[in-house]
């Protein structure tokens, strides 16, 4: 009987290799790489992964590495394993991922107890420690999640719990209202079309992100101009300044310009909330939000700024990066 492959899998990749007994370190290096990409030992003679483009390419490189170390390697693509049902194979992967999630689960339980037992969660010192530990756990979780190919129950449960912790340590005490929020008056994007938007030279994170936000959600035909700090008005009109002293849109209280503009224009896109936390952390570095992605994105933005020769080039590349970040969150 022909076995139909469930929609959850497009088939499998089986990897086989052998290496000389010495040096022993070669075997350990290959084993670690297989473990890192989520490959599961299979029947004592090989390793198995779901068939996709990324895994296929990685096995190609791994075969080359095995050969370069004096061994032999090969991999095959199969639609099914005759002796095992599809669900049995998926269970095999889920069981391996659950083992890898256990240290994260223990950390989550400890962090939940600290939050539950503490009467000082909202204090700056305690909150800073909670955020640091949360970021570490989130990083560990994301590493396992990348190879949790079939969305195990343990992974789904931990993700919900981590979101709950995030909410607990980032929310403000009940009744607390920041002055910065009271000062923000709502505006309609329709009143800000086909404008020239002025900002400071040598754009960086907040200006890049805000420019992306303007063109993506507010003024698709926006033109950007780079001006001096005191050049904040234009008698001809149609000129709006942002992220600069006395600009129409700039920092307010503990909010960066990107956050202010999201609130002013009433933008409700869920991905923007996550992006705002990342931009805030890079720009203000006050550890207000757990945003482990911030460090990597900041390094990319620094690279754009260092290699760009003109302000417009730097801004456009920065905006392109934020478009990619938006896509990674929404897709």
N, C-alpha and C positions, 0 to 999 in steps of 0.2 A: 504494500500500500504506500502511495506517495504521501509524505508528511508535509502539510502546508506550514510555511514559516509564519508565525504570528507577526502582526504589524510592529511589535516591539523590537524585532530583530531583523536585520537584512542578511544574516548569515554570520559566519565565524572565520577567524584567522587562527590557524594553528602554527606555532613556532617551535622548531626543533633545533637543538644545537649540542655540540660537544666541544670540550676544550681539553688541552693537555693537563695532566694532574699538577704540573708546576709551571709557572708560579701560582700558588693557591689564590692570590689576590685577584687574578683575572676572572675566576668563577664568581667570586663575591661581587665584583663590579657589574658583571652582566646580570646577576640575580637582583642586585639593587635597582638596576635600570628597569628590569621587568616589573619589579614590585612598584616602582614609582609611577609607571604608566597604567597600573591596575591590572596587569596580566595575572591570571590565576593558574597555578600548577594544575596540569591535566593528566591524569592517569599515570603519573610518575615518569612520563617520557617527554613532556613538552609543556608549553604554556598556551593559553587560549585568551583571545580578546574578541569582542564584537567587531564585525566587519564595518569599518568606515574609512574614509579617506585618510584621516589623521593617523589612525592605528596602522593602516597599510603602509604609509610612508615611514613611520617609525620603525616598523619591522624591517623594511628595506635597509635603513641605516644600521640597524642592529646586526643584521646578517653580515654587512660589510665589516663591522667592528669585530665580530667573532672571528671572521677570516683573518683580519689583520693581527689578531692575537694568536694565530696558529691553529685555530679550530675550524670546525665545519658548522654551517648553519643554513637553514632553509625555512620557508613558511609556505603554507598553502591556504587557499580560500575555499571554504566549503559552505554549502547551503544548510546542511544539517549534520548532526551526529547520529548515526543510525541507532546506537545503543542507548541514547539518552533523549528524553523528550525536551522540548524547548524550555518548558517551565523548570525542569530539573537543572538545566544549565544556568538559567537566570537565578535560581535559588543558590547555586554555587557562588555566583558573583555577589549576591546580596549577603551571604554568610561571611564572606571575606571582608566586605565593606563594613559590616557590623562590628567585626573585631577591630578594625582600624578606627571606627568611631568611638570605641570605648573610652580611650583617654580623654577625648573631647567631652563625652557624656559625664565623666567624673568631674571635669573642670566646670561644666555647666551646673551640676548639682551643687558644687561648692560655692559658686558665684551666686546662685539662687538663695542659698542659705544666708550668705553675707548680706544680701539685699533685704531678705525677710527679717533678719535679726537686728539690722541697723536702724537706728532712729536718726542717722545723720547722712542718709543717702544724698541729700541735696547739698551738703557742704562741699566746698570746692576741693578740699584735700581728699576727702573720701571718694568723691566722684571721680577725681583724677585717677586714683588707684583702680577703681572699678572699670573705668574706660580702658586703662592699660591692659588689665587682665582680660577684658572682653575682646579687645583687638587681637590679643594673642590667641584666644580660643577661636575667634572667627577665622583667623588665618589658617589654623590647624584644620578647622572644619572645611574650609574652601578647598584645601589640598585634597582631602578625601572625596569631597563632592565632585571634583573634576573627573574622578574615575568611578563614580557611583553611576554606572551606565544605565541602570534600570530603576533609579530613584527608589532605593530601599526604604522600608518603613522607618527604620532607625534614623536615616538621614532626614526624612521629612519631619519626623518628630523633633529632632534636634534643631532644625531650621526654625520651626515655630517657637521653640523655647528661646533660641538666641534672639529672635525678633522681640519676644517679650522682655528679655533682659535689656535689649537696646532701648525699648520704650521706657522702661523703668529708670534707666540711668541718664536719659536725655530729656525726659519731661521735666517741666518746672513745677515747683511746689504749688499746690492748689491756691488760687486767688492771686498768684503773682503775675502782674502784667508789666511788661517792660515799657518804659517811656517811649522807646524807639517805635514800638508798635502803635502807640496812640498818635504819633505824629504823622503816620503814613496815610495820605489821602488817596482813595482809589482813582484811577484814570482809565480812559477807554483807548485801546490801541488805535481805533479809527481816527483819533485826533492827532496821531503821530505817524502819519504816512508820508513817504517820499521826502524825508528830512535829511539834512546833513548832521551827523552825530559827531561832536567833538570830544576828544579825550587827550590825555597826556601822551607824550612821546615815549618810545621804548615800552610798548604795551607788555603787560605780564598777566598773571592769572585772572584777576578780577576784571580787567579790561577785556581780555580775550573772551572770557566766559560771557560777560555782559554784551559784547558785540555779537557773539553767536546768538544769544537770547533775543537780541533786538531783531536781527535779520530772520531768525527762525520763527519767532512768535509775534513780533510786534510790527516791524516795518520791513517787509521783504525787499523793498527797493532802497534800503538805507545806504547812504554813502558816509564813509568815515573820514574824518580829518583829524590830524594830529596838531595840537596847539600848545601854547605855553600856559602855565598855571593861571596867570592873571587874564588870559584871553577867553572870557566866559560869556561874552554877549555878541550878538550879531544884529545890527540895526535892520537888516533886510528880512529878518524872521526866517522860519524854517530851519533853525539851527538849535540843536539840543546838546547840552553837555552832560557827560556822565563820568563817574569815578574820578572826580577831581574836586579841589576845594571850591565851594560855592556852586558846584554843578547842580543841575536840576535833579539828577539822580546820582546819589553818592552814598557813602556810609551813613548809617543812622544808628546811634547807640552801639550795640554789639553786632549789628548786621552789616555784612559787606554789601557792595553795590548790587551784585547778582541777586542776593536775597531780597534786597529792597525792591528791585524791579519786578521780581516774581510776585511780591505782595501788592505792589502798587497796581499792577495790571491784572491782578486776580487770576493768575495762571495756575490751573489745577492739575496739570500733568504730573502723575505720580513720579515719573523718572526725574523730574526737576527737583523734587524734594531730596532725592539721594545726591544729585549733582550739587545742589546747594550746600549740603554737608561737606562734600569733598572740597569745593571751592572755598568755603568758610575756613576749613582746617588749613589749607595751603596758604590762604591769604592772612589769616589772623593768628593761627597757631596757638589757640587758647584751649585746645582739647575739649571744646564744647561738645563735639560729636565724635563717636567712634567711626573713623573713616580710614581703615587700613590701606585703602587704595590711594590715598592722598600722596604718599611718599613717592610711589612709582610715577604717578601722573606729574608730580612736581618736577621730577628729573627730566621727563620728556619736554616739559615746558621750558626748563632751563636750556635744554639742548636747542630748542627752536630759537630761543632768544639769543643764544651765543652764536649760532650759525647764520642767523638772518642778517642781511645787510641794510634793509630798509624797513621802516616802521610798518608800512602796508604789507610787506611780505611776512613779517613776523606775526602781524594780526591775523592774516588769512590762514597761515599755517596753524596758529593757535585755535582759530575757529574750526578748522577742519578736524583737529584733535577732539574738540568738544562735541562735534557732530558724531564722531566715532564712539565717544564715551556714551552719548545719548543712545545710539543704536545698540551698544552692548547691554545697556540696562533694559531697553524696551523689547528687544528681540528675544 
